[in-house]
């Protein structure tokens, strides 16, 4: 069972990732950033970026991240 410090750290990391994603989305809207996955560096499909401009990972890498998160909860 995760202790309170682990839970707080997980939440803090989630907040930071969300904030970074929001900033990156704004930069993308301004046409500055390309759409490459920060994990595998593959191109993030344009449809994914149009639907969710704040994403920083491709679908496969996002699924891996979510599986890891579920594993530790």
URRA-V688505 format. One line per field, one symbol per residue. phi: phi as a letter, one per 30 degrees, with the letter a starting at -180 (. if undefined). psi: psi as a letter, one per 20 degrees, with the letter a starting at -180 (. if undefined). burial: 1 if it has 24 or more other C-alpha atoms within 12 Angstrom, else 0. Layout:
BEGIN
phi->???
psi->???
burial->???
END
This chain:
BEGIN
phi->.ddddddddeddddddedddddddddddediccdccddccidddeedddddbdddbbddedddddddddddcc
psi->pqrhgggggggghgggggggggghgggghjkhqrlqpigijrppqghghhhmiiqjqrgghghgghggghhj.
burial->0000000000000000000010011000000001111100000100001000111111100000000000000
END
